Amino acid sequence: MAQNLPTLAESTQRLGATLKASEPLIPWRYIAAFRHVFAHGYLGLDTEIVWSLAEQDLPDLRTAFACIRSRIAPDPSKPA
């Protein structure tokens, strides 16, 4: 799982400004900053903070991604 977090954070940087704006409660800048800390090891990495992020923040991010996904790639099994 640990290697998936920087990949997830990096992927958010590829989302357009319009999509990010559609989910204003997600702290996009902090996600990018987390990726830099994780990938480059700036000042070390506090595993308790990473664990807290995974438990508390990832569910909201997952929900936001599901909303974004439904807007850009609607479910083909549902009628338009």
N, C-alpha and C positions, 0 to 999 in steps of 0.2 A: 504494500500500500504506500509506503513512504516514497517510492519513486513515482507514483501516480500524482502526488500533490504538485510537484513542480510542472509536470506535463499539463495538468488541469489549469494551473495558474497561467502557464504560457499560452494555452489555448484561448483563454479569455482575452488575450491581447490581440487576437485575430478577429474578434467580434467588432463590427462597425459601431460607430458612435450612436447611430440611431437605435440599434438593438440594445446597447448598454443603457441608453436614455429611457428605454421602455421598462427597465427594471431599476428604478432609482434607489431602491433600498439596499441594493447590493453595493458594497464598498469596492468598486472596481480598482481604484488606485491602490488600496491596501492589498488586494490580491496580487497585483503586479509587484508591489514591494516585497511581499512574502516570497514570491518566486525568486527574486534576486537574493534575498537572505538565504533561502534554502539552497539555491544552486551554487552560490559563491561562498557560503559559510561566513558571511559578515558577522563579526563579533560572536561567533558560535551560534548554536541553535538550541533553544530551550525546548526539550522534548515534551515538557508538561504543557507548554503553550501550543505546540503542534497537536498534541492529543486533545486539548480543549477545543481547538479550531475544528478538528475532525468531528468531535461529538456535538458541538453546539452550532457551528456555522455551515458545515457542509449540507445539512438538510435544507436550509433556506436556499443555498446556491443550487442544489439539485432541482428544487421547485422552480427557481427562476429559469434554469436551463430548459426545463420541460415547457415552460410558457414560451420561451424564445423559439424552441424547436417547433412547437405547434404553429407558430406564426410563419416560420420560414419553410417548414416541410410538413404540411398537414398529413394526418393519418390517412393513407390511401383506402383504408377499409371503411372510412366514414364518408357519406355522401357530401358533395360540395355544396 
